[in-house]
Amino acid sequence: MVRSGRKWWESGLISPCCQYMQVISMFMGEYNHTVDAKGRLIVPSKFREQLGEEFVVTKGLDGCLFVYDNDEWKALEEKLKSLPLTNTNARKFSRFFLAGASSCEVDKQGRILLPAVLREHAGIDKDAVLVGVGSRIEIWSKDAWTAANTYDDMEEIAEAMEGLGI
């Protein structure tokens, strides 16, 4: 029997924390793949299971790409719509995410076609790293991932996170 749904929650057999984790999909892990000459990238099966057959890829921060399942993307769109049109930074921020956004469909081999504008933004020529970071996936060029993720300063970062409640 599968423990899901309101029945298990109301019976007290699963805790509020566990129920929350069942509702929210969390992307985790790091996967190395290669982009072929046509710009196609294999999406790891673990990620495909959570994303579905169609999802959104857009320009991300730090020189990578952000991947959102359709529900997360709709939530982001709603937040962007609520930003004031009179605020210059809000307009730039919205343009950045929406102008580069592309709906991607998975083919029979588990690949997506990354548009050239997105590959250029992330500097992805051949080797790519897909990283699950909670509510989204990030796609990095292997070189940029390696350069951006040195963990020599984790003690300082951990101390700074304390102020954010971590």
C-alpha positions in Angstrom: 0.0 0.0 0.0 1.3 3.5 -0.9 1.3 6.0 1.9 0.1 9.1 0.2 -2.9 11.4 0.3 -5.0 13.0 3.1 -5.9 9.7 4.7 -2.4 9.0 5.9 -1.9 12.6 7.0 -5.2 12.6 9.0 -4.4 9.2 10.6 -1.1 10.6 12.0 0.9 7.9 10.3 3.0 10.5 8.5 4.3 13.7 10.1 3.6 17.1 8.7 7.3 17.3 7.6 7.0 14.1 5.6 3.7 15.2 4.0 5.4 18.5 2.9 8.3 16.6 1.3 5.8 14.4 -0.6 4.1 17.5 -2.1 7.2 19.5 -2.9 9.6 17.9 -5.4 13.2 18.5 -4.5 15.9 18.1 -7.2 19.2 16.8 -5.9 22.4 15.4 -7.3 25.0 16.2 -9.9 25.2 14.6 -13.3 27.8 15.1 -16.1 26.6 14.8 -19.7 27.7 15.9 -23.2 25.8 18.2 -25.5 25.9 16.8 -29.1 26.6 18.8 -32.3 22.9 19.6 -32.7 22.6 21.1 -29.2 20.8 18.1 -27.6 21.4 17.2 -24.0 20.4 14.1 -22.1 18.4 14.8 -19.0 19.1 12.3 -16.3 16.1 9.9 -15.8 15.8 10.9 -12.1 15.2 14.5 -13.2 12.9 13.5 -16.1 10.7 11.6 -13.6 10.1 14.7 -11.6 10.0 17.2 -14.6 7.7 15.3 -16.9 7.9 15.3 -20.6 7.8 19.1 -21.0 9.4 21.8 -18.9 11.0 25.3 -19.1 14.7 26.2 -19.5 15.7 29.8 -19.1 18.8 32.0 -18.5 19.9 31.6 -14.9 22.0 33.6 -12.6 25.8 33.0 -12.1 26.2 32.0 -15.8 24.1 28.9 -15.8 20.7 27.8 -17.0 17.7 27.3 -14.8 15.2 24.4 -15.4 11.7 24.5 -13.9 8.9 22.0 -14.0 5.7 23.6 -15.3 4.2 24.2 -11.8 7.3 26.0 -10.6 7.5 28.0 -13.8 3.9 29.2 -13.5 4.6 30.2 -9.9 7.6 32.2 -11.0 5.6 33.8 -13.9 3.0 34.9 -11.3 5.7 36.5 -9.1 7.2 38.3 -12.1 3.7 39.6 -13.2 3.2 41.1 -9.7 6.4 43.2 -10.0 5.8 46.9 -10.5 6.1 47.9 -14.1 7.4 51.3 -13.0 10.5 49.7 -11.4 13.5 49.6 -13.7 15.1 46.6 -12.0 11.8 44.7 -12.0 11.5 45.2 -15.8 15.1 44.1 -16.4 14.7 41.1 -14.1 11.5 40.0 -15.9 13.1 40.4 -19.3 16.1 38.4 -18.3 14.1 35.4 -17.3 11.2 35.6 -19.8 13.0 36.6 -23.0 15.4 33.6 -22.8 12.8 31.1 -21.6 12.1 28.0 -23.8 9.7 25.2 -23.4 11.6 21.9 -23.9 10.2 18.5 -24.7 12.0 15.3 -24.0 12.6 13.0 -27.0 12.5 9.2 -27.0 16.2 9.1 -26.1 15.7 11.3 -23.0 17.2 14.4 -24.7 16.2 18.0 -24.9 17.3 20.6 -27.5 18.9 23.5 -25.8 18.4 26.6 -27.9 21.6 28.3 -29.1 20.9 31.5 -27.1 20.8 29.5 -23.9 23.9 27.5 -24.7 25.7 30.8 -25.4 24.5 32.3 -22.2 25.9 29.4 -20.2 29.0 28.9 -22.3 28.0 25.3 -23.0 29.9 23.8 -26.0 30.2 20.2 -25.2 30.5 19.1 -21.5 27.6 20.1 -19.2 26.8 19.5 -15.6 23.2 19.2 -14.4 22.7 20.0 -10.7 19.6 19.6 -8.6 19.2 22.6 -6.3 15.8 22.1 -4.6 13.0 23.6 -6.6 15.0 23.8 -9.9 17.8 22.2 -11.9 20.8 24.2 -13.0 22.7 23.4 -16.2 26.3 24.6 -16.2 29.2 24.3 -18.6 31.7 21.9 -16.9 34.4 24.5 -16.8 32.1 27.2 -15.3 30.8 24.6 -12.7 34.3 23.7 -11.7 35.4 27.3 -11.4 32.3 28.5 -9.5 32.2 25.7 -7.0 35.4 25.7 -5.0 34.5 25.2 -1.4 37.5 26.7 0.3 35.3 29.4 1.9 32.5 27.1 3.2 33.1 28.0 6.8 32.6 31.7 6.1 29.5 31.0 3.9 28.1 28.8 6.7 28.5 31.6 9.2 26.7 34.0 6.8 23.8 31.5 6.4 23.1 31.7 10.1 21.7 35.1 9.5 19.3 33.6 7.0 18.0 31.0 9.4 20.1 28.0 8.3 
